[in-house]
Amino acid sequence: MSVATPFKIYNEEFKEILGPNPKLECLLEDQTCPFAHEAGIFIPEDNTLFITSNQFPHPDTGEKTIQISKVSLGNGSATCKKIETENVPMANGGVNYQGGVLFCAQGTMSSPGGLAFMSTTPPYKSSILLSSFYGRNFNSVNDVVIHSDGSVWFTDPNYGHEQGIRPRPVLPNQVYRYDPSTKAVRAVADGFGRPNGLCFSPDEKILYVTDTDWIHGDGTTDDSRASTM
């Protein structure tokens, strides 16, 4: 007899992860901003989760802003702390990296984005590790994954310009590979409408990339454009 579940299972092995009675439960909501949008970077050492919000008007300036939050988990509950850091302009996706967090910083009209590293402990110091490709600033870096060889793979669509937070693009919508040991960065895939999320297969021989060209940064959609992986 099957049991109703909030999960759609496409591979029976997933049941080994979920257990016999999986359930979904809302642990935390924030009505002041759309705070749970991207990233979702779990820090096992202190059972915390870093997330980035969707864009919203800053309550003081009215300018578009994105809030980084640190969620502390425990005993079926969660508490949230808003994080302030100087060098992660308009954070989006992120990943665990060298004891801290590697954020995709989309940038602003006056500050280039790129890959930004932030400490997970106060005062949450941060720095931009990479902001350009052969002298041309990235569009609005979106998502990032780490290969077991230490290389950093990330997407750079033009959503920032469409949303009014970045200047007109000077680079194509591409996927990049960055080698921290040599500081070399190269475009590894092009031809995308808007490359977005990405992940490796378990053996790391395949990189899966979503192309979300169907929806544009201004919220309009185009059924003739890609919505594929």
Secondary structure, DSSP 8 states (H G I E B T S, - for coil): -----SS--SSTTHHHHH-SS---------TTS---SEEEEEETTTTEEEEE---EE-TTT--EE--EEEEEEETTEEEEEEE--SS-TTEEEEEEETTEEEEEEEE-SSSEEEEEEE-SSTT--EEEEE-EETTEE-S----EEE-TTS-EEEEE-SHHHHTTSS---SS-SEEEEEETTTTEEEEEE---SSEEEEEE-TTSS-EEEEE-TTB-TTS-B-TTS--B-
